Amino acid sequence: MENLRQRPKGDFTWQAQWQQLYTLTEHWQSDLQFYKDDLRFLDHLIDKYFIFLTQKDNLDEMRELTKRLTNESKECDSLIEKTTTHLSHLGQLIDDPYKYDSHQFREEHEKLEDAIATFIKKFRKNKKETFAITEKVIGKEIKKRLMP
């Protein structure tokens, strides 16, 4: 299974300074915003071709895909919110290193990172599937229009 973690190998989470974790978390937040935009694009793609995609042979497939993308969008929103909160806490830790339990906070940092990595894996899978289905349907439509 592909490792999508963005931190250096080893015990980085446990040895890094708060500022380093803050910078890493900013990258996560930026990436999540990008994925959110990408999810909007995929949603638009499905909406734009919905008439073609809802032909009887594609309907069940599109319903399932739309449901997964909707769930992914909600999950992305939740991760963005958690990342924003995490950044706030990291900022407080930079100002006051004893504000939170260091061990517990670093565990939470790893859990957030794992949740983001899992989200990215699902996102990539669904994006590939969305493009594959869209390509298939558009290909069928082109063939229909070109054949007499």
Beta strands, then each sheet from edge to edge (+ up, - down):
end
